Amino acid sequence: MSTNNVYNGNNQRIGYTKNMGSTVYAHNSNGRNIGYYSKSANATFDNNGKRFGIGNLTDALVFSNSKKTR
């Protein structure tokens, strides 16, 4: 298990990702789960289960979520 912080261009932490082996979870700056990447499906999903894209896009999901909450 490893955690990687995600920062914006102003060096502010906007969220983090947590690698749990077969799944990588994306969290906002408050720790709320906003989606995940499934290695077996090779796809990233948002917290509603809708596919966000192909591949590990958890950092992009954090960026996208931070822009929505402004």
Residue frames as qw, qx, qy, qz and C-alpha x, y, z in Angstrom:
[[0.000, 0.890, 0.455, 0.000, 0.00, 0.00, 0.00],
 [0.421, -0.095, 0.022, 0.902, 1.39, 3.38, -0.99],
 [0.092, 0.873, 0.423, -0.225, -0.03, 6.87, -0.93],
 [0.438, 0.142, 0.248, 0.852, 0.86, 9.63, -3.41],
 [0.049, 0.690, 0.326, -0.644, -0.18, 13.24, -2.88],
 [0.409, 0.561, 0.493, 0.525, -1.52, 15.21, -5.87],
 [0.206, -0.568, -0.142, 0.784, -0.63, 18.91, -6.07],
 [0.440, 0.840, 0.315, 0.033, -1.90, 21.69, -8.32],
 [0.574, 0.579, -0.021, 0.579, 0.30, 24.28, -10.06],
 [0.171, -0.814, 0.188, -0.522, 0.38, 26.44, -6.90],
 [0.357, 0.252, -0.812, 0.388, 1.91, 23.59, -4.86],
 [0.551, -0.208, 0.384, -0.711, -1.35, 23.08, -2.93],
 [0.094, 0.001, 0.996, -0.006, -2.39, 19.51, -2.10],
 [0.548, 0.041, -0.175, -0.817, -5.69, 18.87, -3.88],
 [0.935, -0.077, 0.010, -0.346, -5.97, 15.15, -3.09],
 [0.216, -0.522, 0.824, 0.041, -4.14, 11.85, -3.05],
 [0.820, 0.169, -0.436, -0.331, -4.13, 8.37, -4.54],
 [0.546, -0.449, 0.665, -0.238, -3.76, 5.15, -2.60],
 [0.574, 0.331, -0.701, -0.265, -2.41, 2.01, -4.31],
 [0.710, -0.291, 0.490, -0.413, -3.93, -1.12, -2.77],
 [0.489, -0.141, 0.838, 0.196, -2.47, -3.67, -5.19],
 [0.294, 0.348, 0.791, 0.408, -5.13, -4.48, -7.78],
 [0.020, 0.861, 0.461, 0.213, -6.98, -1.18, -7.24],
 [0.331, 0.033, -0.160, 0.930, -5.84, 2.45, -6.95],
 [0.105, -0.794, -0.590, 0.103, -8.25, 4.73, -5.09],
 [0.226, 0.415, 0.052, 0.880, -8.50, 8.50, -5.66],
 [0.318, -0.682, -0.559, 0.349, -9.41, 10.83, -2.77],
 [0.126, 0.865, 0.107, 0.474, -10.05, 14.56, -2.59],
 [0.221, 0.504, -0.475, 0.686, -8.22, 16.84, -0.13],
 [0.568, -0.420, 0.293, -0.644, -10.79, 16.02, 2.58],
 [0.223, -0.244, 0.937, -0.116, -10.21, 12.27, 2.21],
 [0.729, 0.317, 0.354, -0.493, -13.52, 11.52, 0.45],
 [0.509, 0.001, 0.775, 0.375, -13.28, 8.71, -2.12],
 [0.398, 0.605, -0.054, -0.687, -13.89, 10.16, -5.59],
 [0.819, 0.446, -0.232, -0.278, -13.11, 7.11, -7.73],
 [0.691, -0.403, 0.587, 0.123, -10.78, 4.23, -8.45],
 [0.458, 0.562, -0.599, -0.340, -8.66, 2.50, -11.08],
 [0.912, -0.095, 0.371, -0.149, -9.16, -1.23, -11.61],
 [0.119, -0.561, 0.731, 0.371, -6.03, -2.94, -12.96],
 [0.455, 0.144, 0.874, 0.093, -8.00, -5.97, -14.18],
 [0.428, 0.761, 0.483, -0.070, -10.36, -3.78, -16.24],
 [0.479, 0.005, 0.206, 0.854, -7.58, -1.27, -17.10],
 [0.048, -0.674, -0.397, -0.621, -10.10, 1.53, -16.56],
 [0.111, -0.034, -0.474, 0.873, -10.70, 4.40, -14.15],
 [0.246, -0.621, -0.688, -0.285, -14.17, 4.91, -12.67],
 [0.130, -0.474, 0.212, -0.845, -15.66, 7.83, -10.74],
 [0.169, -0.062, 0.787, -0.589, -17.48, 7.39, -7.42],
 [0.688, 0.224, 0.177, -0.667, -20.78, 6.81, -9.28],
 [0.727, 0.022, 0.680, 0.093, -19.33, 3.83, -11.16],
 [0.607, 0.783, 0.081, -0.110, -19.19, 5.69, -14.49],
 [0.815, 0.044, 0.167, 0.553, -16.06, 5.01, -16.53],
 [0.109, -0.894, 0.079, 0.427, -13.78, 8.07, -16.49],
 [0.434, 0.747, -0.450, -0.229, -11.32, 6.66, -19.01],
 [0.967, 0.123, -0.189, 0.116, -8.99, 3.85, -20.07],
 [0.589, 0.332, -0.428, 0.600, -5.83, 3.33, -18.02],
 [0.482, -0.499, -0.483, 0.534, -4.79, 4.76, -14.67],
 [0.103, 0.596, 0.180, 0.776, -6.26, 8.28, -14.69],
 [0.492, -0.644, -0.528, 0.253, -6.61, 8.68, -10.93],
 [0.335, -0.305, -0.071, 0.889, -4.46, 11.85, -10.88],
 [0.072, -0.210, -0.441, -0.870, -6.62, 13.34, -13.65],
 [0.409, -0.589, -0.669, -0.196, -9.73, 12.36, -11.68],
 [0.440, -0.550, -0.374, 0.604, -8.40, 14.28, -8.66],
 [0.163, -0.119, 0.183, 0.962, -7.67, 17.34, -10.84],
 [0.211, -0.380, -0.622, -0.651, -11.11, 17.15, -12.45],
 [0.454, -0.630, -0.625, 0.081, -12.83, 16.87, -9.08],
 [0.380, -0.429, -0.232, 0.786, -10.88, 19.81, -7.62],
 [0.023, 0.060, 0.326, 0.943, -12.02, 22.06, -10.48],
 [0.338, -0.507, -0.678, -0.412, -15.67, 21.08, -9.93],
 [0.499, -0.617, -0.537, 0.287, -15.58, 21.99, -6.24],
 [0.327, -0.037, -0.074, 0.941, -14.23, 25.52, -6.72]]
